[in-house]
Amino acid sequence: MEKRRIVLLGATGYTGQRVLRELLARGEKPTLVGRSRTRMQTLADRFQAELPVAEVDVTSTADLTRLVEPSDVVVSTIGPFMWLGMPAVTAAARAGAHYFDSTGEGTFARRVLLELDAVAAGRGATLVPAFGYDYVPGNLAGALALTRAGERARHVETGYFITRAGHGDELRYRSTLRDAYTLTTGGTRQTLVAAAAEDGFAYRRPRPWAGARVVDERAAKRVRTFHYGGMKRTTMTVPGTEHLGLPEVFPQLESVEVGLGWLGRWTRPVQIAATLQAPMLRSAKVRAALARWSERLPGSQREPDPDGRSLVIAVARDSHGRPLATTALTGPDPYEMTGSLLAWGAAHAAQPDAVLKPGAHGPVAAFGLDTLRLGAAEAGVHEVDGAAGPPSMMTERA
């Protein structure tokens, strides 16, 4: 059986170039797919690589379906994904090709799982949206904490944070609103602003007597406070693939929470502002205006500072909310991590003897916990212990 072809969409973008660099470092020769043959060829020349190039309308499901073959591994970095992402993943599912992407949009990942799981499973394809900083480390940390907690675990909470190298112990670094600007790209900030207008979701019991399931819930509805390594870190809730993937592997779960902690002490004010503006965001006109404004944010061409680092914390709790196990992972900046994870996932899936679970899944179900942990380590994601005291975590409800 031959090795699968890797097809990379969006290679000329910031994240796409990160993925391409990592693939080439692994000795892979991906096929570059995009609208401009000239730009893709120029990129390949800059990397001093002879690569196949396919000029295709990446927003056309029909065009991509003609390109993608059952033996392919498709990697997409073309966002915002709710606007531009469905053609690529739909083409992969219909063809029976494996698929990974760099989305941080939980609503897009939910749509993929709801609409394409059966199609992909029937054709032997594995679809894993959000296979980067969003949301592989949270799924991995959550799964490790739940595994250590055992059968008593009923709740899991994960928090995503950014830190900086060269400022002492990174577990004690306090991120600021400035970090959220200087350590991210314009595309990321555009996605975050646009996501404020989208409907989110959570995993919980909709009523005390009902079973847990994915329920509609706006982003930033609650604030969570994490205590770890002698530090207090605040997050606001966001829709992630942990809500979708962890209950599949740990069916005893009654709730899954995912929090974004990039804003430091500004988290609570931003969450309050989001709550007050929520009624306005139900207006289609306001949503459209917000989407247009997100495309004009300042610093859109500015690259992130090079000293960024990532920290992800997860805790498993029992039915009474008592902590049973905590896991913390550190790694490179979100973009380097995303590039490395996508390159590892694609290269692994391309191997003739690779075993992945068919259908649309979270990363733990798709690869298995042990394989995912090894792959994350290759991408520089490692488990750490709290350096300034025993790891613990508490929840503050808004």
C-alpha positions as CSV (number, residue, x, y, z in Angstrom):
1,M,0.0,0.0,0.0
2,E,1.4,3.4,-1.0
3,K,1.8,6.4,1.2
4,R,-1.0,8.9,0.9
5,R,-0.6,12.3,-0.9
6,I,-0.8,15.3,1.4
7,V,-2.8,18.2,-0.1
8,L,-2.2,21.6,1.6
9,L,-4.7,24.4,1.1
10,G,-3.8,28.0,2.0
11,A,0.0,27.5,2.0
12,T,0.7,31.1,1.1
13,G,-1.0,32.4,4.3
14,Y,0.8,32.9,7.7
15,T,-0.3,29.6,9.2
16,G,-0.1,27.8,5.9
17,Q,3.6,28.7,5.6
18,R,4.2,27.4,9.1
19,V,2.6,24.1,8.2
20,L,4.6,23.9,4.9
21,R,7.8,24.5,6.7
22,E,7.1,21.7,9.2
23,L,6.0,19.3,6.4
24,L,9.2,19.9,4.5
25,A,11.3,19.4,7.6
26,R,9.7,16.0,7.9
27,G,10.7,15.2,4.3
28,E,7.1,15.5,3.0
29,K,6.3,16.9,-0.5
30,P,2.8,18.2,-0.2
31,T,0.7,19.3,-3.2
32,L,-0.1,23.1,-2.8
33,V,-3.6,24.0,-3.7
34,G,-4.9,27.6,-4.1
35,R,-6.2,30.3,-6.4
36,S,-2.8,31.6,-7.6
37,R,-0.3,29.3,-9.2
38,T,2.2,32.1,-9.3
39,R,2.1,32.8,-5.6
40,M,2.3,29.1,-4.8
41,Q,5.2,28.5,-7.1
42,T,7.0,31.6,-5.7
43,L,6.5,30.1,-2.2
44,A,7.8,26.7,-3.2
45,D,10.9,28.4,-4.8
46,R,11.5,30.4,-1.6
47,F,11.5,27.2,0.4
48,Q,13.8,25.7,-2.3
49,A,11.4,22.8,-2.8
50,E,10.0,21.2,-6.0
51,L,6.4,20.8,-5.2
52,P,3.3,20.0,-7.2
53,V,0.9,22.9,-7.5
54,A,-2.8,22.9,-8.3
55,E,-4.7,26.1,-9.2
56,V,-8.2,25.6,-7.9
57,D,-11.0,27.7,-6.6
58,V,-10.8,26.7,-2.9
59,T,-14.3,28.0,-2.3
60,S,-15.8,25.6,-4.8
61,T,-16.9,22.2,-3.5
62,A,-17.2,20.9,-7.0
63,D,-13.7,21.9,-8.0
64,L,-12.2,20.5,-4.9
65,T,-14.1,17.3,-5.2
66,R,-12.6,16.8,-8.7
67,L,-9.1,17.3,-7.2
68,V,-9.3,15.3,-3.9
69,E,-8.8,11.5,-4.1
70,P,-9.6,8.8,-1.5
71,S,-5.9,8.3,-0.8
72,D,-5.3,11.9,0.1
73,V,-4.7,13.7,3.4
74,V,-6.2,17.2,3.1
75,V,-4.8,20.0,5.4
76,S,-6.7,23.3,5.2
77,T,-5.6,26.6,6.7
78,I,-8.1,28.8,4.8
79,G,-10.3,30.9,7.2
80,P,-12.4,32.3,8.5
81,F,-13.8,28.7,8.3
82,M,-17.4,29.5,8.8
83,W,-17.2,31.6,5.7
84,L,-14.7,29.6,3.6
85,G,-14.1,26.2,5.2
86,M,-16.9,23.9,4.2
87,P,-16.0,23.2,0.6
88,A,-12.7,21.6,1.5
89,V,-13.9,19.4,4.3
90,T,-17.0,18.4,2.3
91,A,-14.8,17.4,-0.6
92,A,-12.6,15.4,1.6
93,A,-15.5,13.6,3.3
94,R,-17.2,12.8,0.0
95,A,-13.9,11.5,-1.5
96,G,-13.0,9.4,1.5
97,A,-9.8,11.4,2.3
98,H,-8.5,12.2,5.7
99,Y,-8.8,15.9,6.8
100,F,-7.3,18.3,9.3
101,D,-7.5,22.0,9.6
102,S,-6.3,25.0,11.7
103,T,-9.7,26.5,12.7
104,G,-10.3,28.0,16.1
105,E,-14.0,28.4,15.4
106,G,-15.9,25.9,17.5
107,T,-19.1,26.5,15.6
108,F,-17.4,25.3,12.4
109,A,-16.1,22.2,14.1
110,R,-19.6,21.5,15.4
111,R,-21.0,21.8,11.9
112,V,-18.5,19.4,10.5
113,L,-19.3,16.8,13.2
114,L,-23.1,17.2,12.7
115,E,-23.2,17.3,8.9
116,L,-20.3,15.1,7.8
117,D,-19.7,12.4,10.4
118,A,-21.9,9.8,8.7
119,V,-20.6,10.7,5.2
120,A,-17.0,10.4,6.3
121,A,-17.5,7.2,8.2
122,G,-19.3,5.6,5.3
123,R,-16.3,6.3,3.0
124,G,-13.5,5.5,5.5
125,A,-12.4,9.1,5.9
126,T,-11.3,10.7,9.2
127,L,-12.1,14.4,9.7
128,V,-10.5,16.2,12.6
129,P,-11.2,19.9,12.6
130,A,-9.3,22.3,14.9
131,F,-6.1,20.3,14.9
132,G,-3.8,22.9,16.2
133,Y,-3.4,25.1,19.3
134,D,-7.2,25.2,19.0
135,Y,-8.0,22.6,20.3
136,V,-5.6,19.7,20.5
137,P,-3.8,20.6,23.8
138,G,-7.1,21.1,25.6
139,N,-8.4,17.8,24.4
140,L,-5.1,16.1,25.4
141,A,-4.9,17.7,28.8
142,G,-8.5,17.0,29.5
143,A,-8.2,13.3,28.5
144,L,-5.0,12.9,30.6
145,A,-6.7,14.4,33.6
146,L,-9.9,12.3,33.2
147,T,-7.8,9.1,32.7
148,R,-6.0,9.8,36.0
149,A,-9.2,10.7,37.8
150,G,-10.9,7.4,36.9
151,E,-14.5,6.6,36.9
152,R,-15.5,9.1,39.5
153,A,-14.8,12.0,37.1
154,R,-18.0,13.7,35.9
155,H,-16.8,17.2,34.9
156,V,-13.7,18.6,33.1
157,E,-12.6,22.2,32.6
158,T,-9.8,23.4,30.3
159,G,-8.2,26.8,30.0
160,Y,-6.0,28.2,27.3
161,F,-3.4,30.8,28.1
162,I,-0.4,32.6,26.4
163,T,2.9,33.4,28.1
164,R,6.2,34.7,27.1
165,A,9.7,33.3,27.1
166,G,12.5,35.1,28.8
167,H,10.4,36.5,31.7
168,G,11.3,34.0,34.4
169,D,9.1,31.0,35.2
170,E,6.5,30.9,32.4
171,L,4.0,29.3,34.8
172,R,4.0,32.5,36.7
173,Y,3.7,34.9,33.8
174,R,0.7,37.2,33.9
175,S,-0.6,37.8,30.3
176,T,-2.0,41.2,29.4
177,L,-4.3,42.7,26.9
178,R,-1.2,43.8,25.0
179,D,-0.1,40.2,24.8
180,A,-3.4,39.3,23.1
181,Y,-2.5,41.8,20.4
182,T,1.3,41.4,20.0
183,L,1.3,37.6,20.2
184,T,-1.5,37.0,17.7
185,T,-2.0,37.6,14.0
186,G,-4.6,39.9,12.4
187,G,-6.4,36.9,11.1
188,T,-6.8,35.5,14.6
189,R,-8.1,38.8,16.0
190,Q,-10.5,39.0,13.1
191,T,-11.8,35.5,13.9
192,L,-12.2,36.3,17.6
193,V,-14.2,39.5,16.8
194,A,-16.4,37.7,14.2
195,A,-17.0,34.8,16.6
196,A,-18.6,37.2,19.1
197,A,-21.5,37.4,16.7
198,E,-21.8,33.7,16.3
199,D,-23.9,31.3,18.4
200,G,-21.7,29.2,20.6
201,F,-22.4,26.0,22.6
202,A,-21.5,24.1,25.7
203,Y,-21.7,20.5,27.0
204,R,-23.9,20.1,30.1
205,R,-27.3,19.0,31.4
206,P,-29.9,21.4,30.0
207,R,-32.0,20.6,33.0
208,P,-31.1,18.9,36.3
209,W,-33.0,15.7,35.5
210,A,-31.9,15.5,31.8
211,G,-28.8,13.8,30.4
212,A,-25.8,15.8,29.4
213,R,-25.5,16.9,25.7
214,V,-24.3,19.8,23.5
215,V,-26.5,22.8,24.1
216,D,-26.6,26.2,22.4
217,E,-24.9,28.9,24.5
218,R,-23.3,32.2,23.6
219,A,-19.5,32.6,23.9
220,A,-18.2,34.4,27.1
221,K,-21.3,33.5,29.1
222,R,-19.3,32.6,32.2
223,V,-16.0,33.4,33.8
224,R,-13.8,30.7,35.2
225,T,-10.8,31.2,37.6
226,F,-8.0,28.7,37.5
227,H,-5.5,28.4,40.3
228,Y,-2.3,26.6,39.2
229,G,1.4,27.0,40.0
230,G,0.7,29.6,42.6
231,M,-1.1,31.8,40.1
232,K,-4.7,32.8,39.6
233,R,-5.8,33.0,35.9
234,T,-9.2,34.0,34.6
235,T,-10.9,32.8,31.5
236,M,-14.2,33.3,29.7
237,T,-16.0,30.4,28.2
238,V,-15.8,29.6,24.5
239,P,-17.0,26.8,22.3
240,G,-14.3,24.2,21.6
241,T,-13.9,20.7,20.3
242,E,-13.5,19.4,23.9
243,H,-17.3,19.8,24.2
244,L,-17.7,17.5,21.2
245,G,-14.7,15.1,21.5
246,L,-14.2,14.3,25.2
247,P,-17.7,13.0,25.9
248,E,-17.2,10.5,23.0
249,V,-14.2,9.0,24.8
250,F,-15.5,9.6,28.4
251,P,-19.3,9.1,28.2
252,Q,-19.7,9.5,32.0
253,L,-19.1,13.2,31.7
254,E,-21.9,15.6,32.8
255,S,-20.2,18.8,31.8
256,V,-17.3,20.1,29.7
257,E,-16.0,23.7,30.0
258,V,-13.5,25.5,27.8
259,G,-12.1,28.8,28.7
260,L,-9.9,31.5,26.9
261,G,-7.5,33.3,29.2
262,W,-5.6,35.5,26.8
263,L,-6.9,38.8,28.2
264,G,-5.5,38.7,31.8
265,R,-7.3,41.2,34.1
266,W,-9.4,42.4,31.2
267,T,-11.2,39.1,31.0
268,R,-14.0,40.1,33.3
269,P,-14.6,43.6,31.7
270,V,-14.7,42.0,28.3
271,Q,-17.0,39.3,29.4
272,I,-19.4,41.8,31.0
273,A,-19.3,43.9,27.8
274,A,-20.1,40.8,25.7
275,T,-23.0,40.0,28.0
276,L,-24.5,43.5,27.7
277,Q,-24.1,43.5,23.9
278,A,-25.5,40.0,23.4
279,P,-29.1,41.2,22.6
280,M,-27.7,43.5,19.8
281,L,-25.8,40.6,18.3
282,R,-29.0,38.8,17.5
283,S,-29.5,41.4,14.8
284,A,-28.4,40.3,11.3
285,K,-27.4,43.9,10.5
286,V,-25.2,44.2,13.6
287,R,-23.6,40.8,12.8
288,A,-22.8,41.9,9.3
289,A,-21.4,45.2,10.5
290,L,-19.2,43.4,13.1
291,A,-17.9,41.1,10.4
292,R,-17.0,44.0,8.2
293,W,-15.3,45.8,11.0
294,S,-13.3,42.7,12.0
295,E,-11.7,42.8,8.5
296,R,-10.4,46.3,9.2
297,L,-8.7,45.8,12.6
298,P,-5.3,47.6,12.9
299,G,-2.1,45.7,12.6
300,S,-3.5,43.1,10.2
301,Q,-0.2,42.7,8.4
302,R,1.9,42.6,11.6
303,E,3.5,39.3,12.6
304,P,3.3,38.1,16.2
305,D,6.2,38.7,18.6
306,P,8.6,35.7,18.5
307,D,8.8,35.1,22.2
308,G,5.2,33.7,22.7
309,R,4.6,30.5,24.5
310,S,1.4,28.4,25.3
311,L,0.0,27.0,28.5
312,V,-3.1,24.8,28.7
313,I,-4.6,23.6,32.0
314,A,-7.2,21.0,32.6
315,V,-8.9,19.6,35.7
316,A,-11.2,16.6,36.2
317,R,-13.8,16.8,38.9
318,D,-16.2,14.5,40.7
319,S,-20.0,14.8,40.8
320,H,-19.7,17.3,43.7
321,G,-17.2,19.5,41.9
322,R,-14.2,18.4,43.9
323,P,-10.9,18.2,41.9
324,L,-9.6,14.8,41.2
325,A,-6.7,15.4,38.8
326,T,-5.1,18.3,37.1
327,T,-2.9,18.4,34.0
328,A,-0.9,21.3,32.6
329,L,0.8,21.4,29.2
330,T,3.2,23.9,27.8
331,G,4.4,24.4,24.3
332,P,5.6,26.9,21.6
333,D,3.5,29.9,20.5
334,P,0.1,29.0,19.1
335,Y,1.2,29.3,15.5
336,E,4.3,27.2,15.8
337,M,2.3,24.6,17.7
338,T,-0.5,24.6,15.1
339,G,2.0,24.2,12.3
340,S,3.8,21.4,14.1
341,L,0.6,19.5,15.1
342,L,-0.9,19.7,11.6
343,A,2.3,18.5,10.0
344,W,2.6,15.6,12.4
345,G,-1.1,14.7,12.0
346,A,-0.9,14.8,8.2
347,A,2.4,12.9,8.1
348,H,1.1,10.2,10.5
349,A,-2.2,9.8,8.6
350,A,-0.3,9.5,5.3
351,Q,1.5,6.4,6.4
352,P,0.3,3.2,4.9
353,D,-0.1,1.5,8.3
354,A,-1.8,4.5,10.0
355,V,-4.9,3.6,12.0
356,L,-7.5,6.3,12.5
357,K,-11.2,6.1,13.5
358,P,-13.4,6.8,10.5
359,G,-15.9,9.7,10.8
360,A,-15.7,13.2,12.2
361,H,-14.1,13.2,15.7
362,G,-12.1,15.0,18.2
363,P,-8.4,14.3,18.2
364,V,-8.4,11.8,21.1
365,A,-11.0,9.5,19.5
366,A,-9.4,9.9,16.1
367,F,-5.9,8.9,17.1
368,G,-6.1,7.3,20.5
369,L,-4.7,8.9,23.6
370,D,-1.3,7.3,23.5
371,T,-0.6,8.1,19.9
372,L,-1.9,11.7,20.3
373,R,0.3,12.3,23.3
374,L,3.4,11.1,21.4
375,G,2.5,13.3,18.5
376,A,2.0,16.3,20.7
377,A,5.4,15.7,22.2
378,E,6.9,15.8,18.7
379,A,5.3,19.2,18.3
380,G,6.9,20.5,21.5
381,V,3.8,20.1,23.7
382,H,4.9,18.6,27.1
383,E,3.3,18.1,30.5
384,V,4.6,20.2,33.4
385,D,4.1,20.3,37.2
386,G,3.1,23.5,39.0
387,A,6.4,25.1,40.0
388,A,5.1,27.1,42.9
389,G,2.9,24.9,44.9
390,P,0.5,21.9,44.4
391,P,-1.6,22.2,41.3
392,S,-5.3,23.0,42.0
393,M,-8.1,24.6,40.3
394,M,-11.4,26.3,41.4
395,T,-14.3,27.5,39.4
396,E,-15.9,30.9,39.7
397,R,-19.4,31.2,38.2
398,A,-20.5,34.4,36.6
